[in-house]
Amino acid sequence: QVQLVESGGGLVQPGGSLRLSCAASGRTVRSASTRWYRQVPGKQRELVASISSGGTTNYADSVKGRFTISRDNAKNTVYLQMNSLKPEDTADYYCNILAHWGQGTQVTVSS
């Protein structure tokens, strides 16, 4: 059974940084693409970043140049480094591998 556990969310001031982690069990993160999504209550879930099994990364235009997705195969964990955070980045962030989702971690950007 695949389990994904996100962590690293919290409250940060505009311009600050956070690093989210997605720890996987039951499947290796390098075996399939891993995606980070975010969702604001009442809005559709938005794809933020992805990393393929081969290591190719893609980003939403709204986060390009600020967010970096990476993978540590030894720890079976995918990260989302978020820099220069803006209030509009406030959301619940979820990681996804195939049909599997984590429980989410909340990010709030506010002064």
Number of C-alpha atoms within 10 A of each C-alpha: 6 13 15 23 17 22 18 16 18 14 15 18 14 17 14 14 18 18 16 24 23 28 20 21 15 10 14 17 25 19 12 15 17 27 24 24 20 22 19 15 8 6 8 9 15 15 18 23 23 25 22 16 15 10 15 11 16 16 19 14 9 11 17 12 12 13 20 19 24 18 20 12 12 8 12 16 21 26 21 23 16 20 17 15 22 18 15 12 20 19 21 18 27 27 30 19 22 9 6 12 19 19 14 22 20 20 21 19 19 16 9
